Amino acid sequence: MKLLSLLVVLIVFQEQISCFSLNIPASPGYYQDGDFVIGGLFSLRVISGDTRSTLIFHDIQDFVSGYLTKHYQHMLAMVFAIENINKDPNILFNMSLGFYLFNVDFIEVKAVESSLALLSGESPPVPNYSCRPEKTDKLVAVIGGISTGISTQISRVLSLYNVPQISYAPFDQSLGTRVQLQSPYQFPVHTTALYQGIIQLLLYFSWLWVGLLVPDDMRGEVFIRDITKEMTNHGLCVAFAEKGEVYTSEDPASWQSFMKRVPLPRVMLAFGVTHAFQTFFPILTLYSTFDNVWIATSDWYITALPFEQDLIYTYFSAGLSFSVHMDEILGFKDFLGSVQPRKYPHDIFMQDVWSIIFECPRSYQYNVRELIQCEQNGSLSTRPLHVWDMNTSPSSYKVHAAVYAIAQALHEELSLRVEGGSLDKGVPWAPLPWKLHPFLQQGQLGRSSNEGNTVNKEGSATKLDIFNYQSLPSGTNAQVKVGEFVFESHSVQHLSLNEKLINWGEHLNQTPVSVCSQSCPLGFRKTPVEGKPFCCFDCLLCPDGEIANETDKDQCIKCPEDQYPNKQRNQCIPKIKAFLSHEDTLGAVLASVAITLSAFSAMILGLFIHYRDTPIVRANNRNLSYLLLVSLMLCFFCSLIFIGQPSTVTCVLRQVIFGVVFSVAISAILAKTFIVVVAFKAIKPGSTLRMWMVTRLSNAIVCCGSIIQVCICTVWLGTYPPFPDVDMQSEFGQIILLCNEGSTLAFYCVLGYLGFLSSLSLLIAFLVRRLPDTFNEAKTITFSMLVFCSVWIFFVPAYLSSKGKTMVAVEILSILASSAGLLGCIFLPKCYVILLRSGGHSRKKFFK
């Protein structure tokens, strides 16, 4: 506000006096007369300090921190274009173009001052006055400036007078909104092509984690918004977006804090030109890790100070930059090689640039370079790349095109005057500047963000060259073209890179990797980290039954039921069919035990038949003993049905045979218990019982107990019978073939009925255990039923808690254990008596 107030005061003061009465030293400018004059506002020097308040009152030389010698090519491009136009009499009808060039030093105040000087014809300017004769106002257009801020300030002045302005700054969509009146013409650029080129380059090298560095202005805001959207759409992440102060070296504290607090990702994307980050290069030397890859959206090397260019190749080696592909200006290289101070003695800018490029010695008295002691006949083509480049820069190309656009507009305007016959009737040759607007608007220049967002109106492809900053083995620095990006549309685009030409610098021996999190390997899935972008994630092992056969999977894939994951969980393997077979160790052992016990039962049966007439065998109904031994032998044999691959027949038979055979065995034991009670009742005096009734009662008990179990099994088979089934979950990597019980209720009804018979036998045997011992089986029955009941009581929880083959093994073991308990507790004592003791009493002796 102070600066604007000061400028207003100066303007009001100068309006009261004549421009010829001022005695103020003129600001530097390079003027060449012509029938038409084009103004040029360029930036050749970097100014340090707070020039906003001291510029008007101090010598600018006190604040110069460096010359951008390569920017002088912008001026020469304008001079070259005007000279070529003047050589062709057909363009301007034998009239000539002149120019008035100023250096505004990246200072907006100086840009305003120079714009006023162009309008008034004098420098320093006299606002609202023209110091030229009335008919000699030759200014038709102005070319400048190099940045959005400078272009805006120039336009604020020129738009008041409707003077056309062509900016050669990078295209800025917001420039049209910054100027209240007429916005300057801009060279349109296809920003979509640039964004897509950046995206394709990042995808090509799989650089997923990228930092953004932009100027703190509207262009930086727009770039962050647009590139972030594009990166997100393509699965790329912005590590951070840092906005830095532009065009200032006064306070580098913001850059210092940035370098300290932000761990730079491996890849940095910088938007803007180097003079927008003047203080960034020295700060970078203090904190750089030397292994970052910088991607620039413009040519940083051309716009850098000479001392900064060494920093670029030291700290930005391996960097890549995009540049709009341009055809070489015909004859421009030869023109640059022929430029010498003697050829342009009035070019005051050449004096300073030449003395720097050719390293003229300094005058110790005035601390300035003396051009007299320089090589006057030297050639710019011999100078090293860090101070001069013979290749046409993008800005020079724009300036050259701008001159021809103005010349074409003049040609069209003059052609109309020639057709109207007014060119020789005393009308001033130079047209009023505003009359050129219709002709400029017909060209390819744009004035707002809506116009000029395409490269040309024919819609041809946009080509971007990709350069790599390299330090050559010879010790020189160079930019090497390593690829190009051609963009026609979102569906038609092509990136071509020659990786063999890319030099990643001395600190990187291979293509760098830039990710927030390392790639999740096979068998792992990504899980987001709270509060961080989606590119930052943790890797978790796939859960059981799932795999990840690709890296960086968001979700694991569940294996089919007949397959299972390998140990690495990156592949599904077919499961092995498993069942309790005879080849298994457990199956073989159980089968051997079952056969052995069956054979032992058969031996005891044979022994009883052989000694069938002995009292010990005849006691308690020997037929029941035979039946019990046969049923126990069948119990042992029925366990073999549980071993082997399940089928429909075996699944039905194993449970039915098990239930019925055990019912016969327990019923026989129950009948034996009743015989003990009835036998002792029959020998009491006055008893009406007869021994023939004992036999019938025992047969009835066995038949009733067995028939009830048969009925239960019949209902089971008729409703929901057992069937072969598979268990894919119990054992890892195996498909367990088993028998599904069908009706669980029916299965437990069978077990419950067996439990009822065994409990009843246990109770009766316990009650008669105190009868005389000689022929009383109550004690052995009691003990055998205790063993039997204990086995099946423990069977239920063990059966319910087991799965797969273990469940089958538990049932087989329970069958064998309970049957062996009955066999051992009831018949082993009798075998002992038969084989080892003699002289046992018979039943007949007992009745006598």
C-alpha positions in Angstrom: 0.0 0.0 0.0 2.9 2.4 0.8 4.4 1.6 -2.6 1.1 2.3 -4.4 0.6 5.5 -2.5 4.1 6.7 -3.4 3.5 5.9 -7.0 0.2 7.8 -7.0 1.9 10.9 -5.5 4.6 10.7 -8.1 2.1 10.5 -10.9 0.1 13.5 -9.6 3.3 15.5 -9.2 4.5 14.7 -12.6 1.2 15.7 -14.3 1.8 19.3 -13.2 5.1 19.8 -15.1 6.3 19.5 -18.6 8.3 16.4 -19.6 11.1 18.7 -21.0 11.6 20.4 -17.6 12.7 17.3 -15.8 16.3 16.7 -15.1 16.2 13.1 -14.0 18.8 10.5 -15.2 17.3 8.2 -17.8 16.7 4.5 -16.9 18.7 2.1 -19.2 16.9 1.3 -22.4 17.9 0.2 -25.9 16.1 2.1 -28.7 16.1 1.6 -32.4 13.9 3.8 -34.6 11.5 2.6 -37.2 8.2 3.4 -38.8 6.6 1.2 -36.1 8.0 0.5 -32.7 7.5 -2.6 -30.6 8.3 -2.3 -26.9 10.1 -5.1 -25.1 10.3 -5.6 -21.4 12.8 -8.3 -20.3 14.5 -9.6 -17.1 18.2 -9.9 -17.2 19.3 -9.5 -13.5 18.4 -11.0 -10.1 18.0 -8.3 -7.5 18.6 -8.9 -3.8 17.3 -7.0 -0.8 14.1 -5.2 -0.3 14.0 -3.5 -3.7 10.3 -2.6 -3.3 11.2 0.5 -1.2 14.8 1.3 -2.2 14.6 1.0 -5.9 13.5 4.5 -6.6 16.0 6.2 -4.4 19.1 4.1 -4.8 21.4 2.9 -7.6 20.1 -0.5 -8.8 23.7 -1.7 -9.1 23.9 -1.8 -5.3 21.3 -4.7 -5.3 22.3 -6.8 -8.3 23.1 -10.4 -7.1 23.6 -11.9 -10.5 23.0 -11.7 -14.3 20.9 -14.3 -16.1 23.2 -14.1 -19.1 21.1 -16.6 -21.1 18.1 -14.3 -20.8 19.8 -11.9 -23.1 18.9 -14.4 -25.8 15.3 -13.2 -25.5 16.3 -9.7 -26.5 18.4 -11.0 -29.4 15.5 -13.1 -30.6 13.4 -9.9 -30.9 16.2 -8.0 -32.6 16.7 -11.0 -35.0 13.0 -11.2 -35.9 12.8 -7.4 -36.5 15.8 -7.4 -38.7 14.4 -10.2 -40.8 11.1 -8.5 -41.1 12.7 -5.3 -42.2 14.6 -7.2 -44.9 11.3 -8.3 -46.5 9.6 -5.2 -48.1 6.4 -7.2 -48.7 5.5 -7.6 -45.1 5.2 -3.9 -44.1 5.0 -2.3 -47.5 8.6 -0.9 -47.5 8.2 0.3 -43.9 10.4 -0.7 -41.0 10.0 -1.9 -37.5 11.9 -0.5 -34.5 12.1 -1.5 -30.9 12.5 0.0 -27.5 13.9 -2.6 -25.0 14.0 -2.3 -21.2 15.3 -4.5 -18.4 12.9 -4.7 -15.6 14.9 -7.1 -13.3 12.0 -9.2 -12.1 10.7 -6.1 -10.3 7.1 -5.3 -10.7 7.6 -1.6 -9.8 10.3 -1.3 -12.5 7.9 -3.0 -15.0 5.3 -0.3 -14.3 8.0 2.4 -14.7 9.2 1.0 -18.0 5.7 0.6 -19.3 5.1 4.3 -18.6 8.3 5.1 -20.3 7.2 3.3 -23.5 4.0 5.4 -23.5 5.6 8.8 -22.8 8.6 8.3 -25.0 11.0 9.3 -22.2 12.8 7.5 -19.4 12.2 8.2 -16.6 8.5 8.3 -17.6 6.1 11.2 -17.4 2.7 9.7 -16.8 -0.2 11.0 -19.0 2.3 12.9 -21.2 3.9 12.0 -24.5 7.2 13.6 -25.0 7.1 12.8 -28.8 5.7 15.0 -31.5 2.0 14.4 -32.1 2.5 12.5 -35.4 5.5 10.4 -34.2 3.8 8.1 -31.8 5.1 4.9 -33.2 4.4 2.4 -30.4 2.1 -0.3 -31.7 2.5 -3.2 -29.2 4.6 -4.4 -26.3 6.2 -7.8 -25.6 6.7 -8.8 -21.9 7.1 -9.9 -19.2 8.7 -13.1 -18.1 6.3 -13.9 -15.2 2.7 -13.7 -14.4 3.3 -10.9 -11.8 5.3 -8.7 -14.1 2.9 -9.3 -17.0 0.0 -8.3 -14.8 1.6 -5.0 -13.8 2.5 -4.2 -17.4 -1.0 -4.9 -18.4 -2.4 -2.6 -15.8 -0.7 0.3 -17.4 -1.0 -0.6 -21.1 -4.7 -1.6 -20.9 -5.5 1.9 -19.9 -4.3 3.0 -23.4 -5.5 -0.1 -25.2 -2.0 -1.0 -26.2 -1.7 -4.7 -27.2 0.6 -6.7 -24.9 2.0 -10.2 -25.7 3.3 -12.0 -22.6 6.0 -14.7 -23.1 5.6 -15.9 -19.5 4.4 -19.4 -18.9 0.7 -19.7 -19.7 -1.4 -18.7 -16.7 -5.1 -19.4 -16.7 -5.6 -16.8 -13.9 -3.9 -13.9 -15.8 -7.2 -12.9 -17.4 -8.7 -12.4 -13.9 -5.9 -10.4 -12.5 -6.3 -7.5 -14.9 -9.5 -5.5 -14.6 -9.4 -4.2 -18.2 -7.8 -6.0 -21.1 -5.7 -9.0 -20.3 -2.4 -9.6 -22.3 -2.2 -12.1 -25.1 -0.5 -15.4 -24.1 1.0 -18.2 -26.0 -1.4 -21.1 -25.3 0.0 -24.3 -24.0 -1.8 -27.6 -23.6 -1.6 -28.1 -19.9 -3.3 -31.4 -20.2 -0.4 -32.7 -22.3 2.1 -31.6 -19.7 0.1 -33.2 -16.9 -0.3 -36.4 -18.8 3.3 -36.4 -19.7 4.3 -36.2 -16.0 1.8 -38.9 -15.1 3.1 -41.3 -17.8 6.7 -40.6 -16.8 5.9 -41.4 -13.1 4.0 -44.5 -14.1 6.8 -45.6 -16.4 9.3 -45.7 -13.5 6.7 -46.7 -10.9 7.3 -43.5 -8.9 4.3 -43.6 -6.6 5.4 -41.1 -3.9 6.1 -37.6 -5.2 6.7 -34.3 -3.6 5.5 -31.0 -5.2 7.4 -27.7 -5.1 5.5 -24.8 -6.6 5.6 -21.0 -6.3 3.2 -19.4 -3.9 1.0 -17.8 -6.5 -2.1 -18.6 -8.5 -0.3 -20.8 -11.0 1.1 -22.9 -8.2 -2.4 -23.3 -6.7 -3.9 -24.4 -10.0 -1.0 -26.8 -10.6 -1.4 -28.5 -7.2 -5.1 -28.8 -7.7 -4.9 -30.3 -11.2 -1.9 -32.5 -10.9 -3.1 -33.9 -7.6 -6.4 -34.9 -9.2 -4.6 -36.6 -12.1 -2.1 -38.4 -9.9 -4.9 -39.7 -7.7 -6.8 -41.0 -10.7 -3.7 -43.0 -11.7 -2.9 -44.4 -8.3 -0.1 -41.9 -7.5 0.2 -40.0 -4.2 1.4 -36.5 -3.3 3.8 -36.7 -0.4 3.4 -33.0 0.3 2.9 -29.8 -1.7 5.2 -27.0 -0.6 4.6 -23.4 -1.8 7.6 -21.1 -1.6 7.9 -17.4 -1.8 8.9 -16.3 -5.3 11.3 -13.7 -6.5 12.9 -13.0 -3.2 16.2 -13.8 -1.6 15.6 -11.6 1.4 14.5 -14.2 3.8 15.4 -17.9 3.1 14.0 -19.0 6.5 10.9 -20.5 4.9 13.1 -22.7 2.6 15.3 -23.7 5.5 12.4 -24.8 7.7 11.0 -26.7 4.7 14.2 -28.7 4.1 14.5 -29.5 7.8 10.9 -30.6 8.6 10.1 -32.4 5.4 11.9 -35.7 4.6 12.1 -35.3 0.9 10.8 -38.3 -1.1 13.1 -39.8 -3.7 11.2 -38.0 -6.5 10.4 -34.2 -6.4 8.2 -32.5 -9.0 9.1 -28.8 -9.3 6.7 -26.5 -11.2 8.0 -23.1 -12.4 11.3 -21.7 -13.4 14.4 -21.4 -11.3 14.2 -17.7 -10.8 11.0 -18.4 -8.9 13.1 -20.3 -6.3 16.3 -18.1 -6.1 17.0 -18.9 -2.5 16.3 -22.5 -2.8 19.5 -23.6 -4.5 21.9 -22.5 -1.7 19.6 -24.0 1.0 19.5 -27.2 -1.0 23.3 -27.5 -0.8 23.1 -27.7 3.0 20.3 -30.3 3.3 20.3 -32.3 0.1 20.9 -36.1 0.3 22.2 -36.2 -3.3 19.9 -39.1 -4.2 16.7 -37.2 -5.2 15.4 -37.1 -8.7 13.9 -33.7 -9.6 11.4 -33.4 -12.4 11.0 -29.9 -13.7 8.1 -28.6 -15.9 10.4 -26.1 -17.6 14.1 -25.7 -18.4 15.7 -24.9 -15.1 19.2 -24.7 -16.5 18.5 -21.9 -19.0 16.8 -19.7 -16.4 19.4 -20.2 -13.7 22.2 -17.9 -12.6 25.7 -19.1 -13.7 26.7 -20.1 -10.2 23.4 -21.8 -9.8 23.9 -23.9 -12.9 26.8 -25.7 -11.1 24.4 -26.4 -8.3 21.9 -27.8 -10.7 24.3 -30.3 -12.1 25.7 -31.2 -8.6 22.4 -31.6 -6.8 20.0 -32.0 -9.6 22.0 -34.5 -11.7 19.7 -37.3 -12.8 16.9 -34.7 -13.0 14.5 -34.7 -15.9 12.7 -31.8 -17.5 9.8 -31.3 -19.9 10.0 -28.8 -22.7 7.6 -28.1 -25.5 9.1 -29.4 -28.7 10.2 -26.5 -31.0 11.6 -26.4 -34.4 14.9 -24.4 -34.6 14.5 -20.8 -35.8 16.1 -20.7 -39.2 19.3 -18.7 -39.2 19.1 -17.8 -35.5 22.2 -19.8 -34.5 24.3 -18.1 -37.1 22.9 -14.7 -36.0 23.9 -15.5 -32.3 27.4 -16.5 -33.5 27.8 -13.2 -35.3 26.7 -10.9 -32.5 29.5 -8.6 -31.2 29.5 -5.4 -29.3 30.9 -3.5 -32.3 28.0 -4.7 -34.4 25.5 -3.2 -31.9 27.3 -0.3 -30.2 24.1 1.2 -28.8 23.0 -2.0 -27.1 23.7 -1.1 -23.5 22.6 -4.5 -22.3 25.2 -6.2 -24.5 28.0 -4.3 -22.7 27.1 -5.9 -19.3 26.3 -9.4 -20.7 29.4 -9.6 -22.9 31.7 -8.5 -20.1 30.3 -11.4 -17.9 30.2 -14.0 -20.6 33.8 -13.3 -21.6 34.9 -12.7 -18.0 36.2 -9.2 -18.3 38.5 -8.1 -15.5 36.9 -5.9 -12.8 37.8 -2.3 -12.1 38.8 -2.2 -8.5 37.9 1.4 -8.2 34.3 1.0 -9.3 33.9 -2.8 -8.9 32.5 -3.1 -12.4 33.7 -5.1 -15.4 35.5 -3.1 -18.1 34.3 -4.0 -21.6 37.4 -2.4 -23.2 39.6 -5.1 -21.8 37.4 -7.9 -23.1 37.7 -9.8 -26.3 35.8 -7.6 -28.8 35.8 -10.1 -31.7 34.8 -13.1 -29.7 31.8 -15.3 -30.6 29.1 -16.5 -28.3 29.3 -19.9 -29.8 32.6 -20.5 -28.1 31.3 -19.9 -24.6 30.6 -22.8 -22.1 27.0 -23.9 -21.5 26.8 -22.6 -18.0 26.9 -19.0 -19.3 25.5 -19.3 -22.8 23.5 -21.7 -24.9 23.3 -21.5 -28.6 20.1 -23.6 -28.7 16.9 -21.6 -28.8 15.2 -21.4 -25.5 11.4 -21.6 -25.2 11.1 -18.0 -24.1 13.2 -16.9 -27.1 11.0 -18.9 -29.4 7.9 -17.1 -27.9 9.5 -13.7 -28.3 10.4 -14.4 -32.0 6.8 -15.6 -32.6 5.3 -12.6 -30.9 7.2 -10.2 -33.2 5.9 -12.0 -36.2 2.4 -12.0 -34.8 2.6 -8.2 -34.4 4.1 -7.9 -37.9 1.3 -10.0 -39.4 -1.3 -7.8 -37.6 0.4 -4.7 -39.0 0.4 -6.2 -42.4 -3.4 -6.9 -42.2 -4.1 -3.4 -41.0 -1.9 -1.7 -43.6 -3.5 -3.9 -46.3 -6.9 -2.5 -45.4 -5.5 1.0 -45.6 -3.9 0.3 -48.9 -7.2 -1.0 -50.3 -8.9 2.2 -48.9 -6.3 4.4 -50.4 -5.6 6.2 -47.1 -2.0 5.2 -46.7 -0.5 8.2 -48.6 -3.0 10.9 -47.6 -1.2 12.3 -44.7 -2.5 9.7 -42.3 0.2 8.7 -39.7 1.8 5.5 -40.8 1.7 4.0 -37.3 -1.9 2.9 -36.6 -3.5 3.4 -33.3 -2.5 0.4 -31.2 -6.0 -0.7 -30.4 -6.6 -1.2 -34.1 -4.4 -4.3 -34.0 -6.5 -6.2 -31.6 -8.9 -7.7 -34.2 -6.0 -9.0 -36.2 -4.1 -10.4 -33.2 -7.3 -12.2 -32.0 -7.5 -14.0 -35.3 -4.1 -15.6 -34.7 -3.2 -18.4 -32.3 -2.8 -16.2 -29.3 -5.2 -16.4 -26.4 -6.5 -13.8 -23.9 -8.2 -15.8 -21.2 -8.2 -19.2 -19.6 -11.0 -20.3 -21.9 -9.2 -19.4 -25.1 -5.7 -20.8 -25.7 -5.9 -23.8 -23.6 -4.9 -25.8 -26.7 -1.7 -25.7 -28.7 -3.4 -24.7 -31.9 -6.8 -24.5 -33.4 -6.3 -27.4 -35.8 -6.0 -29.8 -32.8 -2.8 -31.4 -33.9 -0.7 -33.4 -31.5 1.4 -31.8 -28.8 5.0 -33.0 -28.5 7.0 -32.6 -25.3 10.7 -33.3 -25.3 12.2 -34.9 -22.1 15.7 -33.9 -21.2 18.2 -35.3 -18.6 20.7 -33.1 -16.8 24.1 -34.7 -17.1 27.7 -34.0 -16.2 29.7 -35.4 -19.1 33.0 -37.3 -18.6 34.7 -34.3 -20.4 33.8 -32.1 -17.4 31.1 -30.2 -19.3 27.5 -30.0 -18.4 24.8 -30.8 -20.9 21.1 -31.5 -21.3 20.6 -34.7 -23.2 17.3 -35.5 -24.9 16.2 -38.9 -23.6 12.7 -39.2 -24.8 9.5 -37.5 -25.9 5.8 -37.5 -25.1 3.2 -37.1 -27.8 -0.3 -36.2 -26.8 -3.4 -36.1 -29.0 -6.1 -37.0 -26.6 -6.5 -39.0 -23.4 -6.9 -42.1 -25.4 -4.2 -41.4 -27.9 -0.8 -40.6 -26.3 2.6 -42.1 -26.4 5.7 -41.9 -24.2 9.0 -43.0 -25.5 12.2 -43.1 -23.4 15.7 -44.3 -24.0 16.8 -45.5 -20.6 20.3 -46.1 -21.8 20.8 -42.4 -22.3 19.6 -41.5 -18.8 22.3 -40.8 -16.3 21.1 -41.1 -12.7 24.1 -39.3 -11.3 27.1 -40.6 -9.3 25.0 -41.2 -6.2 22.5 -43.5 -7.9 23.7 -46.6 -9.8 20.2 -47.8 -10.9 16.7 -46.5 -11.5 15.6 -45.0 -8.2 12.5 -46.1 -6.4 10.1 -43.6 -4.8 7.3 -45.1 -2.7 5.8 -44.3 0.6 5.7 -48.0 1.6 7.6 -50.9 0.2 5.6 -53.1 -2.1 3.7 -55.9 -0.3 5.2 -59.2 -1.4 3.2 -62.2 -2.5 1.1 -63.6 0.2 0.5 -60.2 1.8 -2.2 -57.6 1.4 -2.2 -53.9 1.9 -3.9 -52.3 4.8 -4.2 -48.5 4.9 -2.4 -46.4 7.5 -4.7 -44.0 9.3 -4.1 -40.3 8.5 -1.9 -41.0 5.5 -2.5 -41.2 1.7 -3.5 -44.4 0.1 0.1 -45.0 -1.1 1.1 -45.5 2.5 0.2 -48.8 3.9 1.2 -51.8 6.0 1.5 -55.3 4.8 -0.5 -58.0 6.5 -0.2 -61.7 5.9 -3.2 -63.2 4.2 -5.6 -64.9 6.7 -6.0 -68.7 6.7 -7.5 -70.1 3.5 -6.6 -67.0 1.4 -3.7 -66.1 -0.9 -2.2 -63.1 -2.7 -0.7 -64.1 -6.0 0.3 -60.6 -7.0 2.2 -57.8 -5.3 0.4 -54.9 -3.6 -3.0 -56.7 -3.5 -5.7 -54.8 -1.7 -7.6 -58.0 -0.8 -6.5 -61.6 -0.5 -8.2 -64.2 -2.7 -10.0 -67.1 -0.9 -9.0 -70.5 -2.1 -11.7 -72.9 -3.4 -12.9 -75.4 -0.9 -11.0 -78.2 -2.5 -7.7 -76.3 -2.4 -5.6 -74.7 0.3 -2.8 -72.0 0.5 0.8 -73.0 0.5 3.1 -71.8 3.3 3.9 -68.6 1.4 0.2 -68.0 0.8 0.8 -67.1 -2.8 -0.7 -70.2 -4.5 -3.7 -72.5 -3.9 -2.8 -76.2 -3.9 -5.3 -79.0 -4.3 -6.1 -80.7 -1.0 -5.2 -84.3 -0.4 -8.1 -86.7 0.3 -7.6 -88.2 3.7 -9.5 -90.8 5.7 -8.7 -93.4 8.4 -7.3 -96.1 6.2 -5.6 -99.4 6.9 -2.3 -98.0 5.6 -2.3 -95.3 8.2 -0.4 -96.2 11.4 -3.4 -95.4 13.6 -5.7 -97.4 11.3 -3.3 -100.3 11.2 -2.9 -100.4 15.0 -6.7 -100.2 15.6 -7.4 -102.9 13.0 -4.7 -105.2 14.6 -6.2 -104.7 18.1 -9.7 -105.4 16.8 -8.6 -108.6 15.1 -6.6 -109.7 18.1 -9.5 -109.1 20.5 -11.8 -110.9 18.1 -9.5 -113.9 18.0 -9.2 -113.8 21.8 -13.0 -113.8 22.1 -13.2 -116.8 19.7 -10.6 -118.7 21.9 -12.7 -118.0 25.0 -15.8 -119.2 23.1 -14.0 -122.4 22.1 -12.8 -122.9 25.7 -16.3 -122.5 27.0 -17.7 -125.0 24.5 -15.0 -127.5 25.3 -15.8 -127.2 29.1 -19.5 -126.7 28.6 -20.4 -129.4 31.2 -18.4 -127.8 34.0 -20.3 -126.1 36.7 -18.6 -122.7 36.1 -19.8 -122.7 32.4 -23.2 -124.1 33.2 -23.8 -121.5 35.9 -25.8 -118.4 34.9 -27.0 -120.0 31.6 -24.1 -121.1 29.3 -26.2 -120.2 26.2 -26.1 -116.5 27.3 -22.4 -116.8 27.7 -22.1 -118.1 24.2 -24.3 -115.3 22.9 -22.3 -112.7 24.8 -19.0 -114.0 23.5 -20.3 -114.1 19.9 -21.7 -110.5 20.3 -18.5 -109.3 21.7 -16.6 -110.9 18.9 -18.9 -109.1 16.4 -18.3 -105.8 18.4 -14.6 -106.1 17.7 -15.2 -106.9 14.1 -17.7 -104.0 13.6 -14.9 -101.6 14.4 -13.2 -102.7 11.2 -16.1 -101.2 9.2 -15.0 -97.7 10.5 -11.6 -98.1 8.9 -11.3 -97.4 5.2 -12.8 -94.9 2.7 -16.4 -94.2 3.6 -19.1 -95.2 1.2 -22.9 -95.3 1.3 -22.9 -98.9 2.4 -20.2 -98.7 5.1 -21.7 -95.4 6.5 -25.1 -97.1 7.0 -23.7 -100.4 8.3 -21.2 -99.1 10.8 -23.7 -97.3 13.0 -26.5 -99.9 12.6 -24.3 -102.9 13.3 -22.6 -101.1 16.2 -25.9 -100.2 17.8 -27.6 -103.6 17.3 -24.6 -105.8 18.3 -23.9 -103.8 21.4 -27.6 -104.0 22.3 -27.5 -107.8 22.1 -24.3 -107.8 24.3 -25.8 -105.5 26.9 -29.1 -107.3 26.8 -27.3 -110.6 27.4 -25.5 -109.1 30.4 -28.8 -107.8 31.7 -30.3 -111.3 31.3 -27.4 -112.8 33.2 -28.1 -110.3 36.0 -31.7 -111.3 36.2 -30.7 -115.0 36.2 -28.7 -114.4 39.4 -31.7 -112.9 41.1 -34.2 -115.6 39.9 -31.8 -118.5 40.6 -31.5 -117.6 44.2 -35.2 -117.0 44.5 -35.8 -120.5 43.1 -33.9 -122.3 45.8 -35.8 -120.7 48.7 -38.3 -122.9 50.5 -41.8 -122.5 49.2 -40.7 -120.8 46.0 -43.1 -121.4 43.1 -40.5 -120.5 40.4 -39.1 -123.2 38.2 -35.8 -123.3 36.4 -37.5 -123.6 33.0 -38.9 -120.1 33.6 -35.4 -118.8 34.0 -34.4 -119.8 30.5 -37.5 -118.2 29.0 -37.1 -115.0 30.9 -33.5 -114.6 29.7 -34.5 -115.2 26.1 -37.2 -112.6 26.4 -34.9 -110.0 27.9 -32.3 -110.5 25.1 -35.0 -110.4 22.4 -36.8 -107.3 23.8 -33.6 -105.4 24.4 -32.4 -106.1 20.8 -35.7 -105.5 19.1 -36.0 -102.0 20.6 -32.6 -101.0 19.2 -33.5 -102.5 15.9 -36.6 -100.3 15.8 -34.6 -97.2 16.6 -32.1 -98.0 13.8 -34.9 -98.7 11.4 -36.5 -95.3 12.1 -33.0 -93.7 11.7 -32.5 -95.3 8.3 -35.9 -94.4 7.2 -35.7 -90.7 8.0 -32.2 -89.3 7.7 -29.7 -92.1 7.3 -25.9 -91.7 7.5 -24.1 -90.7 4.2 -20.6 -90.1 3.0 -19.4 -86.5 3.5 -16.3 -84.4 3.3 -14.7 -82.1 5.9 -12.5 -79.5 4.2 -11.9 -77.3 7.3 -10.6 -79.6 10.1 -7.2 -80.5 8.7 -5.0 -78.0 6.8 -4.4 -79.1 3.3 -6.6 -82.1 3.5 -10.1 -83.1 2.5 -11.3 -85.5 5.2 -13.7 -88.2 3.9 -16.1 -89.2 6.6 -19.6 -90.4 7.3 -22.1 -87.9 8.3 -24.4 -89.3 10.9 -27.4 -87.8 9.2 -29.7 -87.5 12.1 -27.7 -86.5 15.2 -30.7 -87.1 17.3 -31.1 -90.7 16.1 -27.3 -91.3 16.7 -27.6 -90.2 20.3 -30.8 -92.1 20.8 -28.8 -95.3 19.9 -26.1 -94.3 22.4 -28.7 -93.3 25.0 -30.5 -96.7 24.7 -27.2 -98.5 25.2 -26.6 -96.3 28.2 -30.0 -97.2 29.6 -29.4 -101.0 29.3 -25.9 -100.7 30.8 -27.2 -98.6 33.7 -30.0 -101.0 34.4 -27.6 -103.9 34.4 -25.2 -102.0 36.6 -27.9 -101.2 39.1 -29.3 -104.8 39.4 -25.8 -106.3 39.6 -24.9 -103.9 42.3 -27.9 -104.8 44.3 -27.3 -108.6 44.2 -23.5 -108.4 44.7 -23.7 -109.8 48.3 -25.3 -113.1 47.4 -23.1 -116.3 47.8 -19.9 -116.1 45.8 -19.5 -119.5 44.4 -21.7 -119.1 41.3 -22.7 -115.4 41.6 -21.6 -113.3 38.6 -23.0 -110.1 40.1 -19.6 -108.8 41.2 -17.9 -109.3 37.8 -20.9 -107.9 36.0 -20.9 -104.9 38.3 -17.2 -104.2 37.6 -17.6 -104.8 33.8 -20.5 -102.4 33.6 -18.6 -99.8 35.5 -15.8 -100.0 32.9 -18.3 -100.0 30.1 -20.2 -96.9 31.3 -17.0 -95.1 32.1 -15.7 -95.6 28.6 -18.8 -94.3 26.9 -19.2 -91.4 29.4 -15.8 -90.2 28.4 -16.6 -90.9 24.7 -19.2 -88.2 24.4 -17.0 -85.1 25.1 -14.0 -86.7 23.3 -16.2 -87.4 20.3 -17.7 -83.9 20.2 -14.3 -82.2 20.5 -12.6 -84.2 17.8 -12.7 -83.7 14.0 -11.9 -85.6 10.9 -10.0 -88.9 11.3 -9.7 -88.3 15.1 -13.4 -88.5 15.5 -13.5 -91.9 13.8 -10.6 -93.1 15.9 -12.3 -92.1 19.1 -15.3 -94.1 18.3 -13.3 -97.2 17.3 -11.2 -96.9 20.5 -14.4 -96.6 22.6 -15.9 -99.7 20.9 -12.7 -101.7 21.5 -12.2 -100.5 25.0 -15.7 -101.1 26.2 -15.9 -104.5 24.5 -12.5 -105.5 25.9 -13.7 -104.4 29.4 -16.7 -106.6 29.1 -14.7 -109.5 27.9 -12.0 -109.2 30.4 -14.1 -108.5 33.5 -16.7 -111.2 32.9 -14.8 -114.1 31.2 -11.2 -113.9 32.3 -12.0 -114.9 35.9 -14.0 -117.9 34.6 -11.1 -118.9 32.3 -8.8 -118.7 35.3 -11.1 -121.1 37.2 -11.5 -123.5 34.3 -7.8 -123.7 33.4 -6.0 -123.2 36.7 -8.4 -124.5 39.4 -10.0 -128.0 39.6 -12.7 -129.6 41.7 -15.3 -126.9 41.2 -18.8 -127.7 42.6 -21.7 -128.4 40.2 -25.1 -127.0 40.4 -26.6 -130.4 41.2 -24.3 -130.8 44.2 -25.5 -127.4 45.4 -29.2 -128.5 45.2 -28.7 -131.8 47.1 
